[in-house]
Amino acid sequence: METPSIDIQNIRAQYGNTYLLEENLPSTNPFTLFDIWFREVASETGLTLEEISPVCVSELRPSSRMVLLKDYTPTGFSFCSNYSSRKGSQLDENPNASMLFYWPKVNRQVRVEGVVEKLQDEKAVNYWNQRPLSSRISSKLSVQSEVVPDRQYLEAKRTELIELAEREGSHAITKPDSWGGYHLVPRYFEFWQGQSDRLHDRIVFERDVDVWLLKRLSP
Ligand SMILES: Cc1cc2nc3c(=O)[nH]c(=O)nc-3n(C[C@H](O)[C@H](O)[C@H](O)COP(=O)(O)O)c2cc1C
């Protein structure tokens, strides 16, 4: 496979500015908060229930979160994060991981399972330098997954780094050692194609040393 023809590294979602602040939380009961979020997504996004009800299920006490795919190559799938985050510590302890892609418009799901390795620092620096200054500032100030007193604490750190960049130039916002890339090297793929009669197609590829064994699974 050649490098991807789509420039995924430079795709940037605009997340907006809807803050989640302790003092304005609509409920301090997590079930009620989930209910409020779910209803808001249903009523305000124009998404259908079919679009918002799929949920990624993980078992054996793993923990899941979304990241942005930065690259896929013939050896695996890369994403960037903070090595000292919760996921970073979990991956240090156990590098086995899975990724789940779900593309509802085409009724496709791809499951990838394998072992995660850290990307070479040179590549991580490259990704870091492609990020907008505001994203670099936010990542540099954040000890990801650490408990912080409030949003103001983070905003104050951001102001300090904005001032530093204004004084010394944006190159002063260097990549912290704790920020870098991960590369998931797959040993298992499953491609799922949904069918309207629910007799879905599931094609699995499992690595056996250096060949991929193909199997069909019952839906
Ligand atoms: C759409 C989306 C994209 C995200 N992309 C990233 C990412 O590329 N890297 C990252 O570290 N966190 C990303 N996050 C935040 C993570 O889901 C997560 O909150 C964060 O990495 C901390 O996870 P941890 O405490 O389990 O380590 C993203 C979240 C969403 C919803």
Ligand as a Chemical Component Dictionary entry (heavy atoms), coordinates in Angstrom:
data_LIG
# 
_chem_comp.id                   LIG 
_chem_comp.type                 NON-POLYMER 
_chem_comp.pdbx_formal_charge   0 
_chem_comp.three_letter_code    LIG 
# 
loop_
_chem_comp_atom.comp_id 
_chem_comp_atom.atom_id 
_chem_comp_atom.alt_atom_id 
_chem_comp_atom.type_symbol 
_chem_comp_atom.charge 
_chem_comp_atom.model_Cartn_x 
_chem_comp_atom.model_Cartn_y 
_chem_comp_atom.model_Cartn_z 
_chem_comp_atom.pdbx_ordinal 
LIG C1  C1  C 0 -13.288 13.701 18.192 1  
LIG C2  C2  C 0 -12.229 13.653 19.262 2  
LIG C3  C3  C 0 -10.909 13.650 18.887 3  
LIG C4  C4  C 0 -9.901  13.591 19.853 4  
LIG N1  N1  N 0 -8.604  13.530 19.454 5  
LIG C5  C5  C 0 -7.625  13.340 20.374 6  
LIG C6  C6  C 0 -6.282  13.109 19.961 7  
LIG O1  O1  O 0 -5.950  13.057 18.763 8  
LIG N2  N2  N 0 -5.346  12.917 20.932 9  
LIG C7  C7  C 0 -5.662  12.931 22.267 10 
LIG O2  O2  O 0 -4.762  12.752 23.103 11 
LIG N3  N3  N 0 -6.923  13.126 22.680 12 
LIG C8  C8  C 0 -7.918  13.327 21.770 13 
LIG N4  N4  N 0 -9.217  13.508 22.172 14 
LIG C9  C9  C 0 -9.493  13.505 23.632 15 
LIG C10 C10 C 0 -9.499  12.045 24.135 16 
LIG O3  O3  O 0 -10.712 11.408 23.785 17 
LIG C11 C11 C 0 -9.289  11.951 25.658 18 
LIG O4  O4  O 0 -10.204 12.777 26.328 19 
LIG C12 C12 C 0 -7.873  12.364 26.069 20 
LIG O5  O5  O 0 -6.902  11.833 25.195 21 
LIG C13 C13 C 0 -7.547  11.894 27.490 22 
LIG O6  O6  O 0 -7.721  10.495 27.566 23 
LIG P1  P1  P 0 -7.053  9.622  28.737 24 
LIG O7  O7  O 0 -7.246  10.371 30.022 25 
LIG O8  O8  O 0 -7.776  8.333  28.712 26 
LIG O9  O9  O 0 -5.599  9.465  28.427 27 
LIG C14 C14 C 0 -10.244 13.569 21.229 28 
LIG C15 C15 C 0 -11.595 13.580 21.594 29 
LIG C16 C16 C 0 -12.574 13.610 20.618 30 
LIG C17 C17 C 0 -14.006 13.578 21.045 31 
# 
loop_
_chem_comp_bond.comp_id 
_chem_comp_bond.atom_id_1 
_chem_comp_bond.atom_id_2 
_chem_comp_bond.value_order 
_chem_comp_bond.pdbx_ordinal 
LIG C1  C2  SING 1  
LIG C2  C3  SING 2  
LIG C2  C16 DOUB 3  
LIG C3  C4  DOUB 4  
LIG C4  N1  SING 5  
LIG C4  C14 SING 6  
LIG N1  C5  DOUB 7  
LIG C5  C6  SING 8  
LIG C5  C8  SING 9  
LIG C6  O1  DOUB 10 
LIG C6  N2  SING 11 
LIG N2  C7  SING 12 
LIG C7  O2  DOUB 13 
LIG C7  N3  SING 14 
LIG N3  C8  DOUB 15 
LIG C8  N4  SING 16 
LIG N4  C9  SING 17 
LIG N4  C14 SING 18 
LIG C9  C10 SING 19 
LIG C10 O3  SING 20 
LIG C10 C11 SING 21 
LIG C11 O4  SING 22 
LIG C11 C12 SING 23 
LIG C12 O5  SING 24 
LIG C12 C13 SING 25 
LIG C13 O6  SING 26 
LIG O6  P1  SING 27 
LIG P1  O7  DOUB 28 
LIG P1  O8  SING 29 
LIG P1  O9  SING 30 
LIG C14 C15 DOUB 31 
LIG C15 C16 SING 32 
LIG C16 C17 SING 33 
# 
